[in-house]
């Protein structure tokens, strides 16, 4: 079954897993299998005034909707593009007196679209909203309670003159949002800023070692001529060579967790037992739990003690980060690494988590040499664990490259930036803002490397000026992990 723009994929049903997507033709790494605009999408409650409600870009100055005073846009182009979806919301917010939560807003946008177009197949969709999984029957007591609260809030917000929907259908929509919501990120891909529903993407099944990745593209309304504008969308991109008839899979969770933990997370959030090869055979679990080899191999008790210490430290680190106490974070990381280094192997996930935090926070504090050392060890570990074309690996290698560049380690910095660029060309594509930024860095570091090789003394003299002009101050460390693809209401 194929439909407008989706000719290269087909929906099929598989025993035990339900619907899935199959390739209809061959794809090579980096190919876009399909691009899909959101069926409906909203900005998170906490960011409604700093993120454009059309393209989800973070902007310094946004225009506010003069009617509801709630929605914000980059400019008139974004505001005009939003009107079809915002029109009903705008009058409902005015009538209600305030904007409801993101879940209610998303459900309402879905229902208004159904009111306009019906709940059958929309243009370019392989399945209708009616057919999406809701898993309401699998909800636990707490989730059922949240669902009832959402339904009540929705009914208070939903205008009486609009099409009325039955309780069962409203519950279905909230169930769909709960287990099919997709995280939307800002233009740099560094912060989760909203949630959207993409019906075709919902058909792709999970695999811990997938053959596809999903990247959010904010689109572009900046071209002078509107014919060159591009729409906000997700892109399903091939990570490896895919043959006709192969199932297309994506990963719903970060791979950097032992198989048992990933399976627990998938069961809790998506209500299925992962039976992928990596989980069944516990592939790479030994690397993720590695301990120091050698004559004085640590005892099982010592390993257990260090892992517990690492877990406790990670909790303290989270608390300190929330409060912006970055020097405290560094102190906690150094103490933890001192305990970990004689006991845990180089690929142990608890060691890698601390190295990642330490390198990010030290870079922010401009302690680049120490940060670079930790970043190098983190990347060496990641390269042994992650799929070579993994978006999170690419972002981590990019961060490590920038840190080495800041530290004046131009050869290693340029090497890492080139490696990150090669990964991101496949996972994000050449026109994504992150890839474009990386290309600028790659050209700059290549030029600096040539200068360094010709005359080290002159290079260090010019470096100071280059740093002031070329490299932005490192962003403040985020208190959350890189956005995970699939949004789960907390």
Phi and psi in degrees as a GROMACS rama.xvg file:
@    title "Ramachandran Plot"
@    xaxis  label "Phi"
@    yaxis  label "Psi"
@TYPE xy
-129.681  159.359  UNK-2
-154.802  150.904  UNK-3
-5.8512  107.995  UNK-4
78.7295  -1.7757  UNK-5
-116.1  25.4995  UNK-6
-63.3369  -23.1011  UNK-7
-86.7761  0.271317  UNK-8
-132.484  158.308  UNK-9
-138.661  148.089  UNK-10
-86.2081  134.427  UNK-11
-136.728  162.127  UNK-12
-109.875  132.809  UNK-13
-122.691  144.331  UNK-14
-65.9361  133.551  UNK-15
86.7916  -28.4299  UNK-16
-113.315  -8.34426  UNK-17
75.7299  -145.443  UNK-18
-73.4231  153.368  UNK-19
-150.588  177.765  UNK-20
-114.388  140.552  UNK-21
-121.581  146.155  UNK-22
-77.3834  140.536  UNK-23
-98.6098  -12.2408  UNK-24
-149.186  177.127  UNK-25
-79.4377  141.317  UNK-26
-127.353  147.927  UNK-27
-110.984  159.865  UNK-28
-52.0413  130.281  UNK-29
95.7288  -13.3421  UNK-30
-67.4492  140.956  UNK-31
-85.0025  116.401  UNK-32
-76.5635  -45.9579  UNK-33
-158.324  156.633  UNK-34
-117.267  140.08  UNK-35
-136.861  124.357  UNK-36
-72.9751  158.659  UNK-37
-67.8746  139.719  UNK-38
-67.4285  -41.5524  UNK-39
-159.043  149.331  UNK-40
-155.487  149.881  UNK-41
-140.065  154.709  UNK-42
-80.2436  144.995  UNK-43
-59.1508  148.535  UNK-44
-51.5654  -42.8524  UNK-45
-73.612  -10.8163  UNK-46
-123.115  13.3457  UNK-47
-59.7635  -25.4878  UNK-48
-97.4669  -3.91867  UNK-49
-119.382  -3.1915  UNK-50
-121.736  136.021  UNK-51
-66.2021  131.306  UNK-52
-77.4885  -3.29666  UNK-53
-101.909  -54.3086  UNK-54
-105.425  -5.15896  UNK-55
64.7546  24.8128  UNK-56
-87.3785  148.143  UNK-57
-84.389  128.442  UNK-58
-133.96  153.873  UNK-59
-68.9973  -50.4857  UNK-60
-119.419  123.565  UNK-61
-119.065  151.574  UNK-62
-90.0757  133.745  UNK-63
-95.1376  143.3  UNK-64
-62.5659  123.049  UNK-65
-68.5383  -21.3363  UNK-66
-81.444  -62.8309  UNK-67
-91.5756  -14.4954  UNK-68
60.104  18.2435  UNK-69
-110.272  -45.4225  UNK-70
-83.1962  144.66  UNK-71
-125.935  146.862  UNK-72
-139.157  154.358  UNK-73
-58.9301  -46.9159  UNK-74
-164.063  -173.676  UNK-75
-62.5431  -33.7585  UNK-76
-60.9714  -48.3148  UNK-77
-65.4152  -37.2914  UNK-78
-65.7125  -41.7672  UNK-79
-65.5695  -42.04  UNK-80
-62.5003  -27.1953  UNK-81
-86.421  -14.6498  UNK-82
-60.1454  -39.7887  UNK-83
-57.3076  -41.845  UNK-84
-84.642  -22.6589  UNK-85
-93.9704  -20.5553  UNK-86
-51.5721  -56.2254  UNK-87
-65.9034  -40.1436  UNK-88
-60.5849  -42.23  UNK-89
-57.3813  -51.4405  UNK-90
-71.092  -32.6919  UNK-91
-66.0238  -38.978  UNK-92
-65.4837  -42.3122  UNK-93
-62.4785  -43.5353  UNK-94
-65.8692  -40.6007  UNK-95
-75.2273  -25.3086  UNK-96
96.2355  -20.7653  UNK-97
-160.373  163.972  UNK-98
-82.8587  136.524  UNK-99
-79.4721  -176.295  UNK-100
-69.0836  164.74  UNK-101
-56.2072  -37.9167  UNK-102
-62.6385  -43.733  UNK-103
-66.8246  -42.9402  UNK-104
-62.3091  -41.1027  UNK-105
-67.206  -44.5069  UNK-106
-59.2526  -43.829  UNK-107
-63.3974  -41.2618  UNK-108
-63.1412  -38.8369  UNK-109
-63.0179  -45.6868  UNK-110
-65.9226  -38.022  UNK-111
-66.7694  -34.7045  UNK-112
-67.3441  -40.3727  UNK-113
-63.3845  -39.9205  UNK-114
-60.3863  -40.1505  UNK-115
-74.2206  -43.1614  UNK-116
-114.173  -7.92662  UNK-117
84.9225  166.324  UNK-118
-97.1886  8.24467  UNK-119
-74.5609  -162.469  UNK-120
-67.4936  126.97  UNK-121
-85.3281  165.158  UNK-122
-60.0497  130.793  UNK-123
81.215  -3.19331  UNK-124
-95.3896  137.175  UNK-125
-82.6953  -25.4832  UNK-126
-136.038  157.202  UNK-127
-90.9976  164.063  UNK-128
-58.5954  -35.5329  UNK-129
-58.3497  -34.1846  UNK-130
-86.0218  -9.50598  UNK-131
-69.057  148.285  UNK-132
-67.0493  139.931  UNK-133
-118.848  -20.2729  UNK-134
54.4155  19.0461  UNK-135
-58.4769  -35.4695  UNK-136
-64.0782  -23.176  UNK-137
-91.8701  -4.18734  UNK-138
-60.6643  141.819  UNK-139
-82.641  178.126  UNK-140
-57.1026  -45.0441  UNK-141
-62.521  -42.8653  UNK-142
-67.43  -37.0566  UNK-143
-64.238  -38.9602  UNK-144
-63.5952  -45.1578  UNK-145
-61.3737  -39.2991  UNK-146
-62.8472  -44.7557  UNK-147
-61.3168  -41.8673  UNK-148
-61.733  -44.5795  UNK-149
-62.2625  -43.4353  UNK-150
-62.7109  -43.57  UNK-151
-61.5353  -46.223  UNK-152
-63.0128  -38.7843  UNK-153
-61.8028  -45.5159  UNK-154
-64.7801  -31.8818  UNK-155
-68.4707  -37.1922  UNK-156
-81.0848  -34.8761  UNK-157
-67.1323  124  UNK-158
-67.0802  142.532  UNK-159
-64.419  -26.4714  UNK-160
-82.7968  -8.29491  UNK-161
-83.8411  164.96  UNK-162
-55.8628  134.03  UNK-163
-94.9344  137.642  UNK-164
-114.479  150.421  UNK-165
-72.6892  157.813  UNK-166
-57.3773  -38.4578  UNK-167
-64.7196  -40.7662  UNK-168
-70.0262  -39.5292  UNK-169
-61.8822  -43.9892  UNK-170
-61.3663  -38.4525  UNK-171
-59.3938  -45.4238  UNK-172
-62.4403  -43.2861  UNK-173
-65.378  -35.8495  UNK-174
-64.0161  -41.286  UNK-175
-60.6536  -44.9381  UNK-176
-62.053  -42.5722  UNK-177
-62.1153  -40.4222  UNK-178
-112.601  1.10283  UNK-179
-124.665  2.77467  UNK-180
-63.2653  140.369  UNK-181
-116.105  132.955  UNK-182
-73.9744  129.302  UNK-183
-101.676  137.688  UNK-184
-115.008  165.966  UNK-185
-70.8616  178.62  UNK-186
-64.585  -20.456  UNK-187
-89.5824  -7.06481  UNK-188
71.9492  14.7458  UNK-189
-102.17  -17.7726  UNK-190
-134.136  134.284  UNK-191
-73.1441  127.175  UNK-192
-124.702  -9.53512  UNK-193
-169.924  -175.999  UNK-194
-139.37  142.1  UNK-195
-140.722  165.069  UNK-196
-113.625  125.842  UNK-197
-126.55  95.1094  UNK-198
-56.9081  -38.9931  UNK-199
-67.4469  -43.1859  UNK-200
-59.6368  -35.8775  UNK-201
-58.2765  -20.0534  UNK-202
-80.8654  -15.8146  UNK-203
-75.7111  124.379  UNK-204
-78.5445  163.347  UNK-205
-85.2524  145.438  UNK-206
-146.857  137.437  UNK-207
-67.6172  -20.3416  UNK-208
-125.916  72.6291  UNK-209
-77.2202  167.726  UNK-210
-102.089  0.957887  UNK-211
-135.189  161.485  UNK-212
-133.06  158.498  UNK-213
-115.983  128.043  UNK-214
-123.184  137.279  UNK-215
-89.2981  129.012  UNK-216
-117.525  119.489  UNK-217
-71.3884  -8.96079  UNK-218
77.2324  179.965  UNK-219
-144.807  119.439  UNK-220
-111.414  15.0536  UNK-221
-87.2985  -18.7391  UNK-222
-60.4647  144.031  UNK-223
-62.3383  -41.883  UNK-224
-94.4696  128.982  UNK-225
-64.7069  -19.9452  UNK-226
-64.4907  -19.8337  UNK-227
-96.5348  2.9532  UNK-228
-70.326  145.788  UNK-229
-120.352  149.328  UNK-230
-86.8729  150.73  UNK-231
-62.2648  135.793  UNK-232
-162.278  167.882  UNK-233
-104.706  153.283  UNK-234
-122.277  128.965  UNK-235
-93.1912  116.746  UNK-236
-117.544  142.193  UNK-237
-76.3601  136.132  UNK-238
-98.2073  -24.8329  UNK-239
-136.539  179.213  UNK-240
-70.3012  130.844  UNK-241
-120.575  130.605  UNK-242
-97.2591  157.385  UNK-243
-57.1059  135.525  UNK-244
94.394  -14.5492  UNK-245
-70.3626  142.914  UNK-246
-72.6913  141.098  UNK-247
-94.7719  120.998  UNK-248
-124.228  151.775  UNK-249
-130.326  163.383  UNK-250
-101.109  127.193  UNK-251
-81.2725  -16.7565  UNK-252
-133.42  161.622  UNK-253
-68.5785  137.385  UNK-254
-69.7231  -19.7772  UNK-255
-75.0616  61.3889  UNK-256
-158.529  145.921  UNK-257
-64.5152  156.471  UNK-258
-55.7151  -38.683  UNK-259
-61.8553  -42.0205  UNK-260
-67.5796  -41.594  UNK-261
-62.1274  -42.7656  UNK-262
-63.6387  -40.1985  UNK-263
-60.8673  -46.2113  UNK-264
-62.2534  -43.597  UNK-265
-66.2484  -38.7186  UNK-266
-65.5831  -43.4275  UNK-267
-68.5112  -41.4145  UNK-268
-91.3601  -33.1204  UNK-269
-123.647  1.85871  UNK-270
62.9181  35.6506  UNK-271
-140.274  158.072  UNK-272
-94.8241  117.38  UNK-273
-69.5642  126.582  UNK-274
-119.734  26.8247  UNK-275
-69.6822  160.823  UNK-276
-57.0237  -40.3784  UNK-277
-65.4  -32.2317  UNK-278
-78.792  -44.8992  UNK-279
-61.7377  -42.2588  UNK-280
-95.2118  1.60599  UNK-281
52.1467  41.9435  UNK-282
-61.9371  132.8  UNK-283
74.2672  -3.12247  UNK-284
-58.3446  -38.1521  UNK-285
-63.1559  -37.393  UNK-286
-67.2287  -42.3141  UNK-287
-70.4141  -19.7438  UNK-288
-113.589  19.4248  UNK-289
-59.2197  142.891  UNK-290
-116.956  162.786  UNK-291
-58.7439  130.804  UNK-292
-90.5415  168.53  UNK-293
125.405  -174.628  UNK-294
-63.7669  -45.7843  UNK-295
-95.5205  62.7198  UNK-296
-63.7659  130.524  UNK-297
-64.237  149.218  UNK-298
-73.3238  160.469  UNK-299
-58.5501  -38.1959  UNK-300
-63.9939  -40.9685  UNK-301
-65.6816  -41.1661  UNK-302
-61.6041  -46.2554  UNK-303
-58.7986  -43.7603  UNK-304
-63.5197  -43.7233  UNK-305
-67.8827  -38.094  UNK-306
-66.6668  -40.2149  UNK-307
-63.9441  -41.5999  UNK-308
-61.0028  -40.4454  UNK-309
-63.6376  -44.4462  UNK-310
-61.4999  -44.5568  UNK-311
-62.7132  -41.5149  UNK-312
-64.3331  -41.2752  UNK-313
-60.2639  -35.8982  UNK-314
-65.0626  -44.8705  UNK-315
-63.1337  -39.4595  UNK-316
-62.1161  -45.2384  UNK-317
-57.3742  -42.9683  UNK-318
-63.9702  -45.7135  UNK-319
-64.754  -37.4669  UNK-320
-66.5651  -41.1701  UNK-321
-58.3991  -33.6139  UNK-322
-90.8751  1.08492  UNK-323
72.3618  21.2242  UNK-324
-91.086  75.2145  UNK-325
-71.8501  -30.7204  UNK-326
-68.1788  -33.3208  UNK-327
-66.0482  -39.6375  UNK-328
-59.6215  -46.3733  UNK-329
-60.5327  -43.4932  UNK-330
-60.572  -45.5602  UNK-331
-63.2263  -40.9349  UNK-332
-63.3097  -45.7245  UNK-333
-62.228  -42.6515  UNK-334
-61.668  -42.8447  UNK-335
-67.2623  -43.3399  UNK-336
-61.7625  -36.204  UNK-337
-60.4518  -38.9432  UNK-338
-74.9911  -38.5977  UNK-339
-73.585  -40.5507  UNK-340
-56.5154  -40.5418  UNK-341
-76.674  -10.0083  UNK-342
-115.359  -43.8911  UNK-343
-94.4287  146.423  UNK-344
-73.8898  166.056  UNK-345
-64.4153  -20.5013  UNK-346
-105.823  7.64575  UNK-347
-64.9905  129.475  UNK-348
-63.7989  -28.5084  UNK-349
-70.4344  -37.306  UNK-350
-67.0457  -44.2505  UNK-351
-64.4865  -35.8023  UNK-352
-64.5083  -42.1015  UNK-353
-68.116  -41.3958  UNK-354
-61.1184  -40.1835  UNK-355
-62.6847  -48.2694  UNK-356
-64.4454  -45.4028  UNK-357
-60.0607  -45.1292  UNK-358
-66.8761  -38.3351  UNK-359
-67.426  -45.9907  UNK-360
-72.4211  -39.5796  UNK-361
-63.7722  -35.9684  UNK-362
-62.6326  -43.5872  UNK-363
-61.3079  -37.5207  UNK-364
-81.9364  4.28795  UNK-365
62.3401  32.5662  UNK-366
-102.335  71.9095  UNK-367
-71.6149  -33.9557  UNK-368
-66.142  -45.8814  UNK-369
-64.9557  -40.472  UNK-370
-60.1834  -41.9562  UNK-371
-63.7257  -40.2602  UNK-372
-60.6216  -46.6701  UNK-373
-66.8749  -39.99  UNK-374
-62.99  -39.9416  UNK-375
-62.6693  -44.4285  UNK-376
-65.5744  -39.2179  UNK-377
-60.8345  -49.0221  UNK-378
-63.0765  -41.6473  UNK-379
-57.8972  -39.7479  UNK-380
-69.2129  -46.4586  UNK-381
-58.777  -40.3558  UNK-382
-62.6164  -25.2229  UNK-383
-84.7263  -16.9081  UNK-384
-105.597  -50.2924  UNK-385
-74.5362  156.801  UNK-386
-59.0897  138.985  UNK-387
-59.0552  -25.5821  UNK-388
-108.512  57.0205  UNK-389
-104.387  131.71  UNK-390
-60.6667  -40.3723  UNK-391
-67.5566  -34.5983  UNK-392
-63.3982  -45.8773  UNK-393
-57.67  -43.2502  UNK-394
-66.1992  -39.0297  UNK-395
-67.264  -40.4262  UNK-396
-66.5948  -38.5995  UNK-397
-60.433  -46.9114  UNK-398
-60.5229  -41.9642  UNK-399
-64.8389  -38.8321  UNK-400
-63.4326  -44.3915  UNK-401
-63.3399  -39.9332  UNK-402
-62.8907  -42.9644  UNK-403
-65.5818  -37.7795  UNK-404
-61.7292  -47.3799  UNK-405
-58.9177  -36.6399  UNK-406
-77.7527  -3.00655  UNK-407
84.0884  9.78198  UNK-408
-93.9338  75.1432  UNK-409
-66.659  -37.0908  UNK-410
-65.4681  -50.7144  UNK-411
-64.999  -40.2631  UNK-412
-59.9924  -48.1527  UNK-413
-63.6506  -41.4617  UNK-414
-59.6701  -44.6834  UNK-415
-68.5685  -39.7224  UNK-416
-63.7569  -39.5675  UNK-417
-64.3821  -41.3353  UNK-418
-63.9187  -44.3595  UNK-419
-62.4812  -40.7588  UNK-420
-61.8572  -41.0753  UNK-421
-63.3  -38.7272  UNK-422
-70.3114  -47.5143  UNK-423
-68.6319  -25.7846  UNK-424
-59.5007  -35.0131  UNK-425
-82.1996  -46.576  UNK-426
-79.0721  -34.5535  UNK-427
-111.59  -25.9938  UNK-428
87.9866  157.786  UNK-429
-67.5729  -21.2773  UNK-430
-96.0113  -0.41168  UNK-431
-70.6685  141.625  UNK-432
-53.5607  -37.1199  UNK-433
-66.5133  -43.1162  UNK-434
-64.5934  -38.5545  UNK-435
-64.4813  -42.4365  UNK-436
-59.2  -42.1388  UNK-437
-66.8418  -36.6442  UNK-438
-62.5147  -40.5022  UNK-439
-61.8607  -45.009  UNK-440
-63.2728  -39.0755  UNK-441
-62.9548  -44.4987  UNK-442
-64.5386  -44.1991  UNK-443
-62.629  -47.1418  UNK-444
-69.8714  -30.5581  UNK-445
-65.0545  -41.8091  UNK-446
-64.1672  -44.4421  UNK-447
-65.1268  -36.8076  UNK-448
-64.94  -41.4183  UNK-449
-61.7626  -42.3947  UNK-450
-62.877  -42.1953  UNK-451
-61.5847  -42.6133  UNK-452
-70.5151  -28.7601  UNK-453
-81.7767  -40.1998  UNK-454
-156.721  94.8376  UNK-455
-58.5211  -42.2287  UNK-456
-60.5653  -47.5333  UNK-457
-64.1242  -37.1153  UNK-458
-59.4811  -47.8921  UNK-459
-67.6321  -30.2496  UNK-460
-66.5394  -42.3515  UNK-461
-81.4949  -19.1503  UNK-462
-59.7614  -40.8809  UNK-463
-58.6765  -45.4328  UNK-464
-65.5602  -40.9961  UNK-465
-62.2262  -40.0053  UNK-466
-62.2823  -42.1855  UNK-467
-62.3678  -39.4378  UNK-468
-89.0119  -37.5736  UNK-469
-94.5185  -33.8577  UNK-470
-105.811  125.758  UNK-471
-72.8745  156.21  UNK-472
-61.7925  141.996  UNK-473
-61.1683  140.31  UNK-474
-64.1607  152.103  UNK-475
-60.339  135.679  UNK-476
-56.4356  137.45  UNK-477
-77.9799  149.368  UNK-478
-89.3007  9.36503  UNK-479
-132.09  162.297  UNK-480
-71.7355  168.532  UNK-481
-54.3601  144.368  UNK-482
-54.0338  130.259  UNK-483
-81.3268  153.977  UNK-484
-62.7338  -48.8703  UNK-485
-101.052  123.959  UNK-486
-78.3496  133.122  UNK-487
-124.245  125.188  UNK-488
-63.7491  127.276  UNK-489
